[in-house]
Amino acid sequence: MKLVKPALLATALCLSGTAAGAQAVHCHITFAGATRTFVVEPAASIAGPVAPLLEGASFSLVVANRLPPAPGAGVTVSTYGIFSGEPYLLHQAFYLPNAAHTGPHGFTGLQVIREPLRHHEIAYWCERPTP
């Protein structure tokens, strides 16, 4: 029987955790009476700003899916309101790379954000589909 060195075992566990976390995220977004599903692929590093999944006159929604061990690993969802052409942060949520799928609305739960000036709403929920 061959013994595995602790450092080698830790490296193997980290790599298997990265492989498990290397999964696309499906985000379901409802705005202006329509629901769309976007696939957000994982990225080891994200240089520069992330392009919005949805951008309109009153909202912008940005989702980043970062792989461990990158800083900020996991899923970040940022919702911006737009006023006079400039974005301002309304809501931001961070989810761990291994966040559990715990209900009908994925690992994020159903999130509803209301823009305070025009009272428009945007709703989203994200999931990691089963392979």
N, CA, C and O atoms as CSV, one atom per row, in Angstrom:
chain,resi,resn,atom,element,x,y,z
A,1,MET,N,N,0.837,-1.173,0.000
A,1,MET,CA,C,0.000,0.000,0.000
A,1,MET,C,C,0.883,1.238,0.000
A,1,MET,O,O,1.821,1.340,0.791
A,2,LYS,N,N,0.586,2.162,-0.875
A,2,LYS,CA,C,1.380,3.369,-1.030
A,2,LYS,C,C,0.726,4.513,-0.265
A,2,LYS,O,O,-0.480,4.728,-0.392
A,3,LEU,N,N,1.488,5.238,0.514
A,3,LEU,CA,C,0.962,6.388,1.257
A,3,LEU,C,C,1.046,7.638,0.396
A,3,LEU,O,O,2.018,7.841,-0.331
A,4,VAL,N,N,0.031,8.461,0.485
A,4,VAL,CA,C,-0.010,9.708,-0.272
A,4,VAL,C,C,0.454,10.827,0.648
A,4,VAL,O,O,-0.010,10.943,1.782
A,5,LYS,N,N,1.366,11.645,0.155
A,5,LYS,CA,C,1.860,12.761,0.948
A,5,LYS,C,C,0.754,13.780,1.143
A,5,LYS,O,O,-0.028,14.010,0.221
A,6,PRO,N,N,0.660,14.404,2.323
A,6,PRO,CA,C,-0.406,15.375,2.592
A,6,PRO,C,C,-0.462,16.518,1.578
A,6,PRO,O,O,-1.552,16.945,1.199
A,7,ALA,N,N,0.680,17.015,1.138
A,7,ALA,CA,C,0.684,18.127,0.174
A,7,ALA,C,C,0.083,17.689,-1.157
A,7,ALA,O,O,-0.649,18.448,-1.792
A,8,LEU,N,N,0.391,16.469,-1.575
A,8,LEU,CA,C,-0.155,15.947,-2.825
A,8,LEU,C,C,-1.661,15.753,-2.710
A,8,LEU,O,O,-2.407,16.047,-3.644
A,9,LEU,N,N,-2.098,15.258,-1.565
A,9,LEU,CA,C,-3.524,15.058,-1.330
A,9,LEU,C,C,-4.260,16.402,-1.339
A,9,LEU,O,O,-5.334,16.503,-1.932
A,10,ALA,N,N,-3.718,17.412,-0.708
A,10,ALA,CA,C,-4.341,18.734,-0.678
A,10,ALA,C,C,-4.444,19.319,-2.084
A,10,ALA,O,O,-5.456,19.925,-2.438
A,11,THR,N,N,-3.396,19.137,-2.882
A,11,THR,CA,C,-3.422,19.624,-4.267
A,11,THR,C,C,-4.510,18.913,-5.063
A,11,THR,O,O,-5.243,19.545,-5.824
A,12,ALA,N,N,-4.613,17.606,-4.888
A,12,ALA,CA,C,-5.643,16.840,-5.603
A,12,ALA,C,C,-7.038,17.295,-5.196
A,12,ALA,O,O,-7.924,17.408,-6.044
A,13,LEU,N,N,-7.240,17.555,-3.924
A,13,LEU,CA,C,-8.548,18.023,-3.451
A,13,LEU,C,C,-8.874,19.400,-4.011
A,13,LEU,O,O,-10.016,19.663,-4.388
A,14,CYS,N,N,-7.892,20.268,-4.068
A,14,CYS,CA,C,-8.119,21.609,-4.636
A,14,CYS,C,C,-8.496,21.513,-6.107
A,14,CYS,O,O,-9.414,22.193,-6.565
A,15,LEU,N,N,-7.788,20.668,-6.844
A,15,LEU,CA,C,-8.078,20.520,-8.265
A,15,LEU,C,C,-9.455,19.917,-8.489
A,15,LEU,O,O,-10.171,20.329,-9.402
A,16,SER,N,N,-9.837,18.939,-7.660
A,16,SER,CA,C,-11.163,18.342,-7.838
A,16,SER,C,C,-12.234,19.347,-7.469
A,16,SER,O,O,-13.302,19.354,-8.081
A,17,GLY,N,N,-11.978,20.205,-6.474
A,17,GLY,CA,C,-12.933,21.249,-6.123
A,17,GLY,C,C,-13.067,22.266,-7.235
A,17,GLY,O,O,-14.163,22.767,-7.488
A,18,THR,N,N,-11.965,22.579,-7.904
A,18,THR,CA,C,-12.007,23.511,-9.023
A,18,THR,C,C,-12.788,22.906,-10.174
A,18,THR,O,O,-13.576,23.595,-10.821
A,19,ALA,N,N,-12.576,21.618,-10.435
A,19,ALA,CA,C,-13.314,20.978,-11.517
A,19,ALA,C,C,-14.807,20.966,-11.219
A,19,ALA,O,O,-15.622,21.162,-12.121
A,20,ALA,N,N,-15.168,20.738,-9.962
A,20,ALA,CA,C,-16.582,20.727,-9.598
A,20,ALA,C,C,-17.171,22.116,-9.707
A,20,ALA,O,O,-18.332,22.282,-10.084
A,21,GLY,N,N,-16.357,23.127,-9.372
A,21,GLY,CA,C,-16.850,24.492,-9.440
A,21,GLY,C,C,-16.808,25.062,-10.853
A,21,GLY,O,O,-17.343,26.142,-11.101
A,22,ALA,N,N,-16.169,24.337,-11.789
A,22,ALA,CA,C,-16.022,24.822,-13.162
A,22,ALA,C,C,-17.266,24.514,-13.979
A,22,ALA,O,O,-17.210,23.814,-14.990
A,23,GLN,N,N,-18.368,25.042,-13.527
A,23,GLN,CA,C,-19.625,24.740,-14.175
A,23,GLN,C,C,-20.311,26.033,-14.589
A,23,GLN,O,O,-20.281,27.036,-13.875
A,24,ALA,N,N,-20.919,25.982,-15.746
A,24,ALA,CA,C,-21.689,27.136,-16.200
A,24,ALA,C,C,-22.868,27.350,-15.268
A,24,ALA,O,O,-23.369,26.418,-14.638
A,25,VAL,N,N,-23.295,28.592,-15.199
A,25,VAL,CA,C,-24.436,28.983,-14.385
A,25,VAL,C,C,-25.520,29.461,-15.338
A,25,VAL,O,O,-25.242,30.210,-16.274
A,26,HIS,N,N,-26.746,29.035,-15.106
A,26,HIS,CA,C,-27.887,29.494,-15.897
A,26,HIS,C,C,-28.662,30.488,-15.055
A,26,HIS,O,O,-29.122,30.161,-13.961
A,27,CYS,N,N,-28.809,31.712,-15.568
A,27,CYS,CA,C,-29.554,32.750,-14.860
A,27,CYS,C,C,-30.830,33.057,-15.627
A,27,CYS,O,O,-30.800,33.313,-16.831
A,28,HIS,N,N,-31.942,33.030,-14.921
A,28,HIS,CA,C,-33.265,33.276,-15.488
A,28,HIS,C,C,-33.677,34.681,-15.058
A,28,HIS,O,O,-33.823,34.952,-13.866
A,29,ILE,N,N,-33.863,35.569,-16.025
A,29,ILE,CA,C,-34.099,36.978,-15.743
A,29,ILE,C,C,-35.441,37.394,-16.330
A,29,ILE,O,O,-35.716,37.173,-17.509
A,30,THR,N,N,-36.269,38.000,-15.488
A,30,THR,CA,C,-37.573,38.497,-15.926
A,30,THR,C,C,-37.566,40.015,-15.840
A,30,THR,O,O,-37.303,40.598,-14.788
A,31,PHE,N,N,-37.862,40.636,-16.976
A,31,PHE,CA,C,-37.923,42.098,-17.039
A,31,PHE,C,C,-38.865,42.485,-18.171
A,31,PHE,O,O,-38.828,41.889,-19.247
A,32,ALA,N,N,-39.695,43.469,-17.931
A,32,ALA,CA,C,-40.635,43.989,-18.937
A,32,ALA,C,C,-41.536,42.892,-19.508
A,32,ALA,O,O,-41.840,42.877,-20.701
A,33,GLY,N,N,-41.957,41.976,-18.632
A,33,GLY,CA,C,-42.902,40.943,-19.045
A,33,GLY,C,C,-42.307,39.756,-19.769
A,33,GLY,O,O,-43.049,38.862,-20.177
A,34,ALA,N,N,-41.010,39.711,-19.941
A,34,ALA,CA,C,-40.369,38.591,-20.649
A,34,ALA,C,C,-39.320,37.947,-19.748
A,34,ALA,O,O,-38.623,38.629,-18.997
A,35,THR,N,N,-39.220,36.623,-19.837
A,35,THR,CA,C,-38.193,35.889,-19.104
A,35,THR,C,C,-37.208,35.313,-20.102
A,35,THR,O,O,-37.590,34.678,-21.086
A,36,ARG,N,N,-35.931,35.546,-19.828
A,36,ARG,CA,C,-34.855,35.012,-20.675
A,36,ARG,C,C,-33.880,34.251,-19.800
A,36,ARG,O,O,-33.698,34.567,-18.624
A,37,THR,N,N,-33.259,33.248,-20.389
A,37,THR,CA,C,-32.243,32.480,-19.684
A,37,THR,C,C,-30.899,32.735,-20.347
A,37,THR,O,O,-30.760,32.640,-21.566
A,38,PHE,N,N,-29.912,33.063,-19.518
A,38,PHE,CA,C,-28.554,33.335,-19.985
A,38,PHE,C,C,-27.619,32.302,-19.374
A,38,PHE,O,O,-27.779,31.925,-18.214
A,39,VAL,N,N,-26.647,31.845,-20.148
A,39,VAL,CA,C,-25.633,30.915,-19.664
A,39,VAL,C,C,-24.365,31.721,-19.402
A,39,VAL,O,O,-23.850,32.397,-20.292
A,40,VAL,N,N,-23.874,31.639,-18.173
A,40,VAL,CA,C,-22.660,32.362,-17.781
A,40,VAL,C,C,-21.570,31.322,-17.551
A,40,VAL,O,O,-21.600,30.576,-16.572
A,41,GLU,N,N,-20.611,31.285,-18.466
A,41,GLU,CA,C,-19.518,30.321,-18.387
A,41,GLU,C,C,-18.539,30.730,-17.283
A,41,GLU,O,O,-18.404,31.915,-16.980
A,42,PRO,N,N,-17.857,29.749,-16.681
A,42,PRO,CA,C,-16.869,30.075,-15.653
A,42,PRO,C,C,-15.606,30.664,-16.274
A,42,PRO,O,O,-15.250,30.343,-17.408
A,43,ALA,N,N,-14.942,31.520,-15.526
A,43,ALA,CA,C,-13.698,32.130,-15.980
A,43,ALA,C,C,-12.670,32.066,-14.857
A,43,ALA,O,O,-12.982,32.354,-13.702
A,44,ALA,N,N,-11.442,31.687,-15.207
A,44,ALA,CA,C,-10.373,31.625,-14.214
A,44,ALA,C,C,-10.002,33.020,-13.729
A,44,ALA,O,O,-9.727,33.224,-12.547
A,45,SER,N,N,-9.998,33.970,-14.644
A,45,SER,CA,C,-9.733,35.358,-14.264
A,45,SER,C,C,-10.546,36.247,-15.189
A,45,SER,O,O,-10.788,35.915,-16.350
A,46,ILE,N,N,-10.951,37.360,-14.660
A,46,ILE,CA,C,-11.748,38.292,-15.443
A,46,ILE,C,C,-11.013,39.621,-15.432
A,46,ILE,O,O,-10.890,40.276,-14.397
A,47,ALA,N,N,-10.526,40.007,-16.610
A,47,ALA,CA,C,-9.793,41.265,-16.729
A,47,ALA,C,C,-10.752,42.329,-17.257
A,47,ALA,O,O,-11.393,42.139,-18.290
A,48,GLY,N,N,-10.841,43.414,-16.564
A,48,GLY,CA,C,-11.706,44.497,-17.005
A,48,GLY,C,C,-13.151,44.267,-16.620
A,48,GLY,O,O,-13.476,43.283,-15.956
A,49,PRO,N,N,-14.008,45.162,-17.030
A,49,PRO,CA,C,-15.415,45.057,-16.656
A,49,PRO,C,C,-16.110,43.902,-17.373
A,49,PRO,O,O,-15.763,43.554,-18.502
A,50,VAL,N,N,-17.086,43.322,-16.705
A,50,VAL,CA,C,-17.877,42.231,-17.269
A,50,VAL,C,C,-19.044,42.847,-18.035
A,50,VAL,O,O,-19.698,43.767,-17.545
A,51,ALA,N,N,-19.301,42.340,-19.230
A,51,ALA,CA,C,-20.409,42.854,-20.037
A,51,ALA,C,C,-21.739,42.484,-19.385
A,51,ALA,O,O,-21.889,41.366,-18.890
A,52,PRO,N,N,-22.699,43.395,-19.375
A,52,PRO,CA,C,-24.005,43.102,-18.780
A,52,PRO,C,C,-24.732,42.000,-19.552
A,52,PRO,O,O,-24.619,41.907,-20.775
A,53,LEU,N,N,-25.476,41.170,-18.824
A,53,LEU,CA,C,-26.334,40.178,-19.475
A,53,LEU,C,C,-27.553,40.870,-20.067
A,53,LEU,O,O,-28.046,40.506,-21.134
A,54,LEU,N,N,-28.018,41.867,-19.348
A,54,LEU,CA,C,-29.206,42.592,-19.760
A,54,LEU,C,C,-28.949,44.070,-19.504
A,54,LEU,O,O,-28.506,44.457,-18.423
A,55,GLU,N,N,-29.230,44.884,-20.505
A,55,GLU,CA,C,-29.004,46.317,-20.351
A,55,GLU,C,C,-30.160,47.044,-21.020
A,55,GLU,O,O,-30.461,46.818,-22.193
A,56,GLY,N,N,-30.802,47.918,-20.258
A,56,GLY,CA,C,-31.931,48.667,-20.790
A,56,GLY,C,C,-31.869,50.113,-20.355
A,56,GLY,O,O,-30.841,50.585,-19.870
A,57,ALA,N,N,-32.975,50.811,-20.531
A,57,ALA,CA,C,-33.030,52.225,-20.181
A,57,ALA,C,C,-33.030,52.442,-18.676
A,57,ALA,O,O,-32.586,53.488,-18.203
A,58,SER,N,N,-33.532,51.450,-17.904
A,58,SER,CA,C,-33.618,51.652,-16.459
A,58,SER,C,C,-32.819,50.643,-15.640
A,58,SER,O,O,-32.628,50.853,-14.443
A,59,PHE,N,N,-32.342,49.548,-16.250
A,59,PHE,CA,C,-31.595,48.525,-15.526
A,59,PHE,C,C,-30.414,48.016,-16.328
A,59,PHE,O,O,-30.397,48.053,-17.558
A,60,SER,N,N,-29.425,47.538,-15.582
A,60,SER,CA,C,-28.311,46.791,-16.147
A,60,SER,C,C,-28.011,45.668,-15.164
A,60,SER,O,O,-27.888,45.919,-13.966
A,61,LEU,N,N,-27.890,44.428,-15.651
A,61,LEU,CA,C,-27.620,43.289,-14.784
A,61,LEU,C,C,-26.332,42.625,-15.236
A,61,LEU,O,O,-26.192,42.259,-16.403
A,62,VAL,N,N,-25.387,42.469,-14.310
A,62,VAL,CA,C,-24.069,41.908,-14.600
A,62,VAL,C,C,-23.871,40.671,-13.733
A,62,VAL,O,O,-24.093,40.713,-12.523
A,63,VAL,N,N,-23.449,39.561,-14.359
A,63,VAL,CA,C,-23.175,38.324,-13.623
A,63,VAL,C,C,-21.766,37.860,-13.967
A,63,VAL,O,O,-21.408,37.749,-15.140
A,64,ALA,N,N,-20.970,37.589,-12.936
A,64,ALA,CA,C,-19.613,37.055,-13.116
A,64,ALA,C,C,-19.544,35.694,-12.427
A,64,ALA,O,O,-20.034,35.533,-11.309
A,65,ASN,N,N,-18.934,34.718,-13.096
A,65,ASN,CA,C,-18.783,33.356,-12.583
A,65,ASN,C,C,-17.288,33.061,-12.545
A,65,ASN,O,O,-16.709,32.620,-13.538
A,66,ARG,N,N,-16.665,33.307,-11.387
A,66,ARG,CA,C,-15.207,33.162,-11.248
A,66,ARG,C,C,-14.853,31.827,-10.612
A,66,ARG,O,O,-15.508,31.368,-9.677
A,67,LEU,N,N,-13.796,31.213,-11.145
A,67,LEU,CA,C,-13.309,29.937,-10.626
A,67,LEU,C,C,-12.364,30.141,-9.458
A,67,LEU,O,O,-11.627,31.127,-9.422
A,68,PRO,N,N,-12.375,29.208,-8.487
A,68,PRO,CA,C,-11.338,29.233,-7.453
A,68,PRO,C,C,-9.997,28.936,-8.105
A,68,PRO,O,O,-9.991,28.215,-9.102
A,69,PRO,N,N,-8.909,29.410,-7.646
A,69,PRO,CA,C,-8.675,30.184,-6.429
A,69,PRO,C,C,-8.679,31.697,-6.672
A,69,PRO,O,O,-8.165,32.443,-5.837
A,70,ALA,N,N,-9.233,32.165,-7.769
A,70,ALA,CA,C,-9.253,33.602,-8.070
A,70,ALA,C,C,-9.931,34.383,-6.944
A,70,ALA,O,O,-10.869,33.889,-6.317
A,71,PRO,N,N,-9.454,35.601,-6.692
A,71,PRO,CA,C,-10.135,36.434,-5.698
A,71,PRO,C,C,-11.583,36.660,-6.128
A,71,PRO,O,O,-11.854,36.916,-7.301
A,72,GLY,N,N,-12.496,36.564,-5.188
A,72,GLY,CA,C,-13.905,36.733,-5.510
A,72,GLY,C,C,-14.494,35.521,-6.202
A,72,GLY,O,O,-15.486,35.645,-6.920
A,73,ALA,N,N,-13.891,34.324,-5.999
A,73,ALA,CA,C,-14.383,33.116,-6.658
A,73,ALA,C,C,-15.829,32.855,-6.267
A,73,ALA,O,O,-16.225,33.036,-5.115
A,74,GLY,N,N,-16.600,32.430,-7.244
A,74,GLY,CA,C,-18.015,32.180,-7.057
A,74,GLY,C,C,-18.800,33.027,-8.041
A,74,GLY,O,O,-18.251,33.501,-9.036
A,75,VAL,N,N,-20.068,33.217,-7.769
A,75,VAL,CA,C,-20.941,33.975,-8.655
A,75,VAL,C,C,-21.276,35.308,-7.993
A,75,VAL,O,O,-21.683,35.354,-6.832
A,76,THR,N,N,-21.100,36.380,-8.742
A,76,THR,CA,C,-21.455,37.721,-8.282
A,76,THR,C,C,-22.517,38.265,-9.228
A,76,THR,O,O,-22.342,38.260,-10.446
A,77,VAL,N,N,-23.622,38.733,-8.652
A,77,VAL,CA,C,-24.692,39.339,-9.435
A,77,VAL,C,C,-24.827,40.788,-8.983
A,77,VAL,O,O,-25.024,41.065,-7.800
A,78,SER,N,N,-24.717,41.707,-9.936
A,78,SER,CA,C,-24.844,43.143,-9.644
A,78,SER,C,C,-25.950,43.719,-10.511
A,78,SER,O,O,-25.964,43.529,-11.727
A,79,THR,N,N,-26.875,44.422,-9.876
A,79,THR,CA,C,-27.971,45.062,-10.590
A,79,THR,C,C,-27.807,46.570,-10.430
A,79,THR,O,O,-27.681,47.084,-9.318
A,80,TYR,N,N,-27.811,47.265,-11.563
A,80,TYR,CA,C,-27.640,48.709,-11.574
A,80,TYR,C,C,-28.903,49.374,-12.098
A,80,TYR,O,O,-29.531,48.878,-13.033
A,81,GLY,N,N,-29.268,50.482,-11.504
A,81,GLY,CA,C,-30.292,51.342,-12.070
A,81,GLY,C,C,-29.586,52.330,-12.984
A,81,GLY,O,O,-28.398,52.596,-12.804
A,82,ILE,N,N,-30.293,52.871,-13.951
A,82,ILE,CA,C,-29.700,53.848,-14.865
A,82,ILE,C,C,-30.442,55.171,-14.665
A,82,ILE,O,O,-31.663,55.233,-14.810
A,83,PHE,N,N,-29.709,56.205,-14.337
A,83,PHE,CA,C,-30.294,57.536,-14.172
A,83,PHE,C,C,-29.440,58.530,-14.949
A,83,PHE,O,O,-28.234,58.623,-14.724
A,84,SER,N,N,-30.056,59.263,-15.853
A,84,SER,CA,C,-29.346,60.230,-16.708
A,84,SER,C,C,-28.180,59.571,-17.436
A,84,SER,O,O,-27.129,60.183,-17.628
A,85,GLY,N,N,-28.376,58.323,-17.838
A,85,GLY,CA,C,-27.350,57.611,-18.595
A,85,GLY,C,C,-26.234,57.028,-17.755
A,85,GLY,O,O,-25.331,56.390,-18.298
A,86,GLU,N,N,-26.268,57.228,-16.441
A,86,GLU,CA,C,-25.212,56.734,-15.547
A,86,GLU,C,C,-25.741,55.603,-14.657
A,86,GLU,O,O,-26.837,55.712,-14.107
A,87,PRO,N,N,-24.968,54.516,-14.512
A,87,PRO,CA,C,-25.410,53.414,-13.648
A,87,PRO,C,C,-25.151,53.710,-12.170
A,87,PRO,O,O,-24.168,54.362,-11.819
A,88,TYR,N,N,-26.050,53.221,-11.312
A,88,TYR,CA,C,-25.835,53.265,-9.870
A,88,TYR,C,C,-26.260,51.921,-9.299
A,88,TYR,O,O,-27.260,51.342,-9.725
A,89,LEU,N,N,-25.499,51.436,-8.339
A,89,LEU,CA,C,-25.715,50.098,-7.793
A,89,LEU,C,C,-26.999,50.050,-6.970
A,89,LEU,O,O,-27.192,50.842,-6.048
A,90,LEU,N,N,-27.879,49.102,-7.321
A,90,LEU,CA,C,-29.113,48.876,-6.557
A,90,LEU,C,C,-28.990,47.647,-5.660
A,90,LEU,O,O,-29.498,47.637,-4.539
A,91,HIS,N,N,-28.312,46.611,-6.159
A,91,HIS,CA,C,-28.288,45.319,-5.470
A,91,HIS,C,C,-27.053,44.563,-5.919
A,91,HIS,O,O,-26.700,44.554,-7.098
A,92,GLN,N,N,-26.403,43.926,-4.950
A,92,GLN,CA,C,-25.265,43.082,-5.286
A,92,GLN,C,C,-25.283,41.876,-4.364
A,92,GLN,O,O,-25.493,42.010,-3.159
A,93,ALA,N,N,-25.062,40.696,-4.933
A,93,ALA,CA,C,-25.059,39.463,-4.155
A,93,ALA,C,C,-23.880,38.597,-4.566
A,93,ALA,O,O,-23.498,38.555,-5.735
A,94,PHE,N,N,-23.307,37.903,-3.580
A,94,PHE,CA,C,-22.176,37.008,-3.805
A,94,PHE,C,C,-22.586,35.604,-3.378
A,94,PHE,O,O,-23.177,35.419,-2.315
A,95,TYR,N,N,-22.270,34.619,-4.210
A,95,TYR,CA,C,-22.594,33.223,-3.918
A,95,TYR,C,C,-21.317,32.405,-4.041
A,95,TYR,O,O,-20.558,32.573,-4.996
A,96,LEU,N,N,-21.079,31.530,-3.089
A,96,LEU,CA,C,-19.884,30.697,-3.088
A,96,LEU,C,C,-19.878,29.755,-4.290
A,96,LEU,O,O,-20.936,29.420,-4.824
A,97,PRO,N,N,-18.668,29.319,-4.725
A,97,PRO,CA,C,-18.581,28.439,-5.888
A,97,PRO,C,C,-19.336,27.126,-5.700
A,97,PRO,O,O,-19.771,26.515,-6.676
A,98,ASN,N,N,-19.491,26.698,-4.467
A,98,ASN,CA,C,-20.170,25.424,-4.205
A,98,ASN,C,C,-21.534,25.651,-3.553
A,98,ASN,O,O,-22.033,24.772,-2.851
A,99,ALA,N,N,-22.144,26.826,-3.776
A,99,ALA,CA,C,-23.462,27.098,-3.191
A,99,ALA,C,C,-24.446,26.025,-3.617
A,99,ALA,O,O,-24.533,25.677,-4.794
A,100,ALA,N,N,-25.185,25.504,-2.648
A,100,ALA,CA,C,-26.092,24.387,-2.898
A,100,ALA,C,C,-27.365,24.834,-3.615
A,100,ALA,O,O,-27.862,25.943,-3.419
A,101,HIS,N,N,-27.865,23.942,-4.440
A,101,HIS,CA,C,-29.151,24.133,-5.113
A,101,HIS,C,C,-30.207,23.694,-4.107
A,101,HIS,O,O,-30.375,22.499,-3.866
A,102,THR,N,N,-30.918,24.648,-3.520
A,102,THR,CA,C,-31.775,24.301,-2.394
A,102,THR,C,C,-33.264,24.504,-2.623
A,102,THR,O,O,-34.032,24.441,-1.663
A,103,GLY,N,N,-33.695,24.739,-3.822
A,103,GLY,CA,C,-35.124,24.917,-4.024
A,103,GLY,C,C,-35.463,25.166,-5.476
A,103,GLY,O,O,-34.622,24.992,-6.358
A,104,PRO,N,N,-36.698,25.575,-5.724
A,104,PRO,CA,C,-37.138,25.752,-7.107
A,104,PRO,C,C,-36.468,26.929,-7.817
A,104,PRO,O,O,-36.568,27.051,-9.038
A,105,HIS,N,N,-35.792,27.788,-7.069
A,105,HIS,CA,C,-35.137,28.953,-7.668
A,105,HIS,C,C,-33.620,28.891,-7.494
A,105,HIS,O,O,-32.980,29.902,-7.205
A,106,GLY,N,N,-33.059,27.710,-7.670
A,106,GLY,CA,C,-31.608,27.553,-7.697
A,106,GLY,C,C,-30.902,27.967,-6.431
A,106,GLY,O,O,-31.504,28.031,-5.360
A,107,PHE,N,N,-29.614,28.250,-6.563
A,107,PHE,CA,C,-28.795,28.596,-5.401
A,107,PHE,C,C,-28.954,30.048,-4.976
A,107,PHE,O,O,-28.530,30.412,-3.879
A,108,THR,N,N,-29.551,30.883,-5.813
A,108,THR,CA,C,-29.716,32.295,-5.442
A,108,THR,C,C,-31.048,32.571,-4.768
A,108,THR,O,O,-31.195,33.567,-4.060
A,109,GLY,N,N,-32.030,31.682,-4.987
A,109,GLY,CA,C,-33.388,32.013,-4.591
A,109,GLY,C,C,-33.913,33.066,-5.551
A,109,GLY,O,O,-33.146,33.620,-6.339
A,110,LEU,N,N,-35.186,33.347,-5.498
A,110,LEU,CA,C,-35.771,34.360,-6.366
A,110,LEU,C,C,-35.453,35.739,-5.799
A,110,LEU,O,O,-35.800,36.036,-4.656
A,111,GLN,N,N,-34.804,36.573,-6.584
A,111,GLN,CA,C,-34.433,37.928,-6.178
A,111,GLN,C,C,-35.232,38.923,-7.021
A,111,GLN,O,O,-35.253,38.818,-8.248
A,112,VAL,N,N,-35.877,39.871,-6.383
A,112,VAL,CA,C,-36.658,40.887,-7.087
A,112,VAL,C,C,-36.127,42.252,-6.662
A,112,VAL,O,O,-36.057,42.562,-5.473
A,113,ILE,N,N,-35.755,43.062,-7.651
A,113,ILE,CA,C,-35.184,44.391,-7.386
A,113,ILE,C,C,-36.079,45.422,-8.041
A,113,ILE,O,O,-36.448,45.285,-9.207
A,114,ARG,N,N,-36.427,46.454,-7.290
A,114,ARG,CA,C,-37.277,47.523,-7.816
A,114,ARG,C,C,-36.440,48.787,-7.956
A,114,ARG,O,O,-35.767,49.213,-7.018
A,115,GLU,N,N,-36.495,49.367,-9.123
A,115,GLU,CA,C,-35.808,50.619,-9.408
A,115,GLU,C,C,-36.639,51.738,-8.764
A,115,GLU,O,O,-37.824,51.858,-9.075
A,116,PRO,N,N,-36.059,52.558,-7.878
A,116,PRO,CA,C,-36.845,53.475,-7.062
A,116,PRO,C,C,-37.432,54.692,-7.787
A,116,PRO,O,O,-38.406,55.263,-7.297
A,117,LEU,N,N,-36.895,55.101,-8.907
A,117,LEU,CA,C,-37.395,56.300,-9.572
A,117,LEU,C,C,-38.588,56.018,-10.470
A,117,LEU,O,O,-39.584,56.741,-10.444
A,118,ARG,N,N,-38.478,54.957,-11.267
A,118,ARG,CA,C,-39.557,54.637,-12.213
A,118,ARG,C,C,-40.388,53.439,-11.775
A,118,ARG,O,O,-41.370,53.082,-12.427
A,119,HIS,N,N,-39.991,52.821,-10.669
A,119,HIS,CA,C,-40.686,51.673,-10.087
A,119,HIS,C,C,-40.718,50.450,-11.009
A,119,HIS,O,O,-41.630,49.629,-10.917
A,120,HIS,N,N,-39.736,50.330,-11.887
A,120,HIS,CA,C,-39.613,49.124,-12.711
A,120,HIS,C,C,-39.018,48.019,-11.857
A,120,HIS,O,O,-38.266,48.287,-10.920
A,121,GLU,N,N,-39.355,46.773,-12.182
A,121,GLU,CA,C,-38.824,45.630,-11.450
A,121,GLU,C,C,-38.069,44.698,-12.377
A,121,GLU,O,O,-38.393,44.551,-13.556
A,122,ILE,N,N,-37.055,44.075,-11.805
A,122,ILE,CA,C,-36.330,43.011,-12.483
A,122,ILE,C,C,-36.232,41.867,-11.480
A,122,ILE,O,O,-36.007,42.097,-10.292
A,123,ALA,N,N,-36.397,40.651,-11.951
A,123,ALA,CA,C,-36.297,39.479,-11.080
A,123,ALA,C,C,-35.314,38.504,-11.707
A,123,ALA,O,O,-35.232,38.392,-12.930
A,124,TYR,N,N,-34.570,37.801,-10.861
A,124,TYR,CA,C,-33.653,36.790,-11.381
A,124,TYR,C,C,-33.517,35.653,-10.390
A,124,TYR,O,O,-33.789,35.796,-9.198
A,125,TRP,N,N,-33.093,34.529,-10.917
A,125,TRP,CA,C,-32.612,33.410,-10.106
A,125,TRP,C,C,-31.627,32.620,-10.957
A,125,TRP,O,O,-31.777,32.523,-12.175
A,126,CYS,N,N,-30.617,32.057,-10.299
A,126,CYS,CA,C,-29.566,31.340,-11.019
A,126,CYS,C,C,-29.422,29.920,-10.464
A,126,CYS,O,O,-29.671,29.654,-9.288
A,127,GLU,N,N,-29.015,29.035,-11.349
A,127,GLU,CA,C,-28.833,27.629,-10.975
A,127,GLU,C,C,-27.620,27.053,-11.680
A,127,GLU,O,O,-27.167,27.565,-12.703
A,128,ARG,N,N,-27.112,25.984,-11.111
A,128,ARG,CA,C,-26.106,25.160,-11.784
A,128,ARG,C,C,-26.841,23.907,-12.240
A,128,ARG,O,O,-27.213,23.077,-11.410
A,129,PRO,N,N,-27.053,23.757,-13.530
A,129,PRO,CA,C,-27.823,22.590,-13.996
A,129,PRO,C,C,-27.106,21.294,-13.672
A,129,PRO,O,O,-25.876,21.239,-13.656
A,130,THR,N,N,-27.879,20.257,-13.414
A,130,THR,CA,C,-27.278,18.957,-13.132
A,130,THR,C,C,-26.703,18.388,-14.420
A,130,THR,O,O,-27.337,18.469,-15.472
A,131,PRO,N,N,-25.501,17.810,-14.345
A,131,PRO,CA,C,-24.864,17.284,-15.550
A,131,PRO,C,C,-25.603,16.113,-16.146
A,131,PRO,O,O,-25.178,15.569,-17.166
